[in-house]
Amino acid sequence: MKPIIACIQLDIKFGDPDFNYEQVEEKVALAVEQEKPNIIVLPELWTTGYDLTHLDEIADHDGERTKTFLSNLAKKYNVHFVGGSIAKKSKDSVTNTMYIVDNNGEFIHEYSKLHLFKLMDEHHFLVSGTEKGLFEIGGLKSAGVICYDIRFPEWIRAHTTKGAEVLFVVAEWPMPRLHHWKTLLLSRAIENQCYVVACNRAGSDPNNEFAGHSLIIDPWGEIVAEANEKAGMISAEIDAEVVKKVRSQIPIFDDRLPQFYQ
């Protein structure tokens, strides 16, 4: 069976985790009813938005609330989650962390954003992760990255050379750079011959307007689903055999010469 992936493009309420958990629960129920997905994807920092100055107060301690929340939803609806990302507070730091949960409510992987976006002061409030975003979910060899990470093609390639066939991107990408969002995602799909499933947020906060335009792109670089700038959802069927076909027709992974890339 070819899995169906749905992206929920939220208008996140700034600095209000309680509201955001409630709206995600409602939107997940709606997505299950309307889209019949196997995998649901959420955007970046969906519990808090970019309320960075209050993260010490509102970040999720060790991610416990979010992990319980996603696990319960996964079991209730028999769906896998690429759980966007949240502000995860540990003993002495806060990370921007993605949780991957299977349809039995079990945790598969977590990835914390490697590249912090200094133009939005992330480096003052967050610390970088150190691990790759590789995982397998719903039979798909996958990788997860967060927002600014897509500007670093060498980081994406570090995942696809390890077999990733679907790249999940979660983001709070701003409207003024919408052109960059679409161009970078198309490039990452074409150069890595993989599906790109990119879930952005909609709406605005006190400092930014966000672009929406969540995208699902196939390994040829064709857009198979795209949202507009409003809150909503998109979905598409994913076929891992298409990845294998594209990679056999133009065998870039076989033709790489990494000894010259230093």
C-alpha positions in Angstrom: 0.0 0.0 0.0 1.3 3.5 -0.9 1.1 5.7 2.2 -0.8 9.0 2.2 1.0 11.9 3.9 -0.9 14.9 5.2 0.6 18.2 6.2 -1.3 20.4 8.7 -0.5 24.0 8.1 -1.3 25.8 11.3 -1.8 29.4 12.3 0.1 29.0 15.6 -0.9 31.1 18.6 2.1 33.0 19.8 3.3 31.9 23.3 0.2 29.9 24.1 0.9 26.1 24.3 -2.5 25.2 25.8 -4.3 26.8 22.8 -2.0 25.1 20.3 -2.3 21.6 21.7 -6.1 22.0 21.6 -6.1 23.2 18.0 -3.7 20.4 16.9 -6.0 17.9 18.4 -8.9 19.3 16.5 -7.0 19.6 13.2 -5.7 16.0 13.5 -9.2 14.7 13.9 -10.2 16.7 10.8 -7.2 15.5 8.8 -8.0 11.9 9.6 -11.6 12.3 8.6 -10.9 14.2 5.4 -7.6 13.0 4.1 -7.3 9.4 5.5 -3.5 9.8 6.0 -1.1 7.2 7.2 1.4 9.9 8.3 0.6 13.4 9.6 3.2 16.2 9.6 3.1 19.3 11.8 5.1 22.6 11.5 8.0 23.9 13.4 7.6 25.2 17.0 3.9 24.5 16.9 3.4 24.6 20.6 4.9 28.1 21.2 5.6 29.8 18.0 8.7 32.0 18.0 8.1 33.4 21.5 11.8 32.9 22.1 12.1 35.3 25.0 9.6 33.2 27.1 10.9 29.8 26.3 12.2 29.2 29.8 8.6 29.5 31.0 6.7 27.8 28.2 9.1 25.2 26.7 8.1 21.6 27.2 10.2 20.0 30.0 12.0 17.0 28.4 9.2 17.0 25.8 7.1 15.0 28.1 3.8 16.7 27.4 4.3 16.6 23.7 5.4 13.0 23.7 2.3 11.9 25.6 0.1 14.0 23.4 1.4 12.6 20.1 1.5 9.1 21.4 -2.1 9.2 22.4 -3.2 10.7 19.1 -1.1 8.1 17.1 -2.8 5.2 18.9 -6.3 6.8 18.8 -6.2 7.4 15.0 -3.7 4.6 14.0 -1.4 7.2 12.2 2.3 7.9 12.3 3.5 11.4 13.2 6.3 13.5 12.0 5.6 15.8 15.0 6.8 19.1 13.6 9.1 20.5 16.3 8.7 22.0 19.8 10.9 23.9 22.2 12.2 21.1 24.4 13.6 22.3 27.8 16.3 20.1 29.3 18.3 20.8 32.5 20.4 23.6 31.2 19.3 24.3 27.6 16.4 24.5 25.1 16.5 22.8 21.7 14.2 22.9 18.7 13.2 19.3 18.6 11.2 17.0 16.2 9.6 13.8 17.5 8.8 10.9 15.2 6.0 8.6 16.5 4.6 5.4 15.0 1.0 4.4 14.8 1.4 2.3 18.0 2.4 5.4 19.9 6.0 4.3 20.1 8.9 6.9 19.7 11.1 6.2 16.6 13.5 9.1 16.7 14.1 12.7 17.7 16.0 15.3 15.9 17.1 18.7 17.2 17.7 21.5 14.7 21.4 21.7 13.7 21.5 25.1 12.0 20.2 27.9 14.2 18.9 31.0 12.4 20.8 33.9 13.9 18.7 36.5 12.0 15.8 35.5 14.3 18.0 35.3 17.4 17.7 31.6 17.7 21.3 31.3 18.9 20.5 33.4 22.0 17.7 31.1 23.2 18.4 27.7 21.7 21.3 25.2 21.3 22.0 23.1 18.3 21.4 19.4 18.1 24.2 17.0 17.2 22.4 14.0 15.6 21.2 13.2 12.1 17.5 13.1 11.4 17.4 9.6 9.9 14.5 7.3 10.6 12.1 4.8 9.0 8.4 5.3 9.3 5.5 3.6 7.6 8.0 1.6 5.5 9.6 4.8 4.2 13.3 5.5 4.6 13.2 9.0 5.8 15.0 12.1 7.1 13.7 15.0 9.1 15.1 18.5 9.1 13.9 21.9 10.4 13.5 25.2 8.5 16.9 26.8 8.0 18.5 23.4 7.6 17.3 23.3 4.0 19.8 26.1 3.1 22.7 23.6 3.7 22.6 21.0 0.8 25.5 19.1 2.3 23.5 18.4 5.4 20.6 17.1 3.4 22.9 15.0 1.2 24.4 13.5 4.4 20.9 11.9 4.9 20.1 10.8 1.4 23.5 9.1 0.9 22.4 7.0 3.9 19.3 5.9 2.0 16.6 8.5 2.8 13.9 8.5 0.2 11.6 11.0 1.8 12.8 14.3 3.2 10.4 15.8 5.8 10.9 19.6 6.4 9.1 21.4 9.1 9.3 25.2 9.2 8.2 28.7 10.2 9.3 30.2 7.0 8.5 34.0 6.5 6.5 35.4 3.6 9.2 37.8 2.3 11.4 34.7 1.4 8.6 32.6 -0.1 10.5 32.4 -3.4 13.5 30.9 -1.6 11.3 28.4 0.2 9.9 27.0 -3.0 13.2 27.1 -4.9 15.3 25.5 -2.2 12.7 22.7 -1.7 12.5 22.0 -5.4 16.3 21.9 -5.6 16.6 19.5 -2.6 14.1 17.2 -4.3 15.8 17.2 -7.7 19.4 17.0 -6.5 18.6 14.2 -4.0 16.0 12.4 -6.2 13.7 12.1 -3.2 10.2 13.2 -2.1 10.2 16.4 -0.2 7.3 16.8 2.3 7.5 20.4 3.7 5.0 21.6 6.3 5.2 25.3 7.0 3.1 27.5 9.3 0.5 30.1 8.3 -0.5 33.4 9.9 1.7 35.9 11.8 3.2 36.7 15.1 4.2 40.1 16.6 7.3 40.3 14.4 6.7 38.2 11.3 4.3 37.2 8.6 4.6 33.5 7.6 4.4 32.1 4.1 2.4 28.9 4.4 2.7 27.2 1.0 3.4 23.8 2.4 4.5 21.5 -0.4 4.8 17.9 -1.4 7.3 17.4 -4.2 8.2 14.2 -6.1 11.7 13.0 -7.0 11.5 14.6 -10.4 10.9 18.0 -8.8 7.2 18.1 -9.7 4.9 19.7 -7.1 2.1 17.2 -6.4 0.4 19.2 -3.6 0.7 22.9 -2.4 -1.2 24.9 0.1 -1.9 28.6 -0.1 -0.9 31.1 2.6 -3.9 30.3 4.8 -4.2 27.7 7.5 -5.3 24.4 6.1 -3.9 21.0 5.0 -2.6 19.2 2.0 -2.0 15.5 1.3 -0.5 13.2 -1.3 0.3 9.5 -1.9 3.9 8.6 -1.7 5.5 5.8 -3.8 9.0 4.7 -2.8 9.2 2.9 -6.2 9.3 6.2 -7.9 12.4 7.1 -6.0 14.1 3.9 -7.0 13.1 4.5 -10.7 14.4 8.0 -10.8 17.7 7.1 -9.1 18.2 4.2 -11.6 17.5 6.5 -14.6 19.9 9.2 -13.6 22.4 7.4 -11.2 23.8 10.4 -9.4 24.5 8.5 -6.2 26.6 6.0 -8.2 28.4 8.8 -10.0 29.4 10.9 -7.0 33.1 11.5 -6.5 33.3 12.4 -2.9 37.1 12.2 -2.8 37.1 15.5 -4.7 34.5 17.3 -2.6 36.8 18.3 0.3 
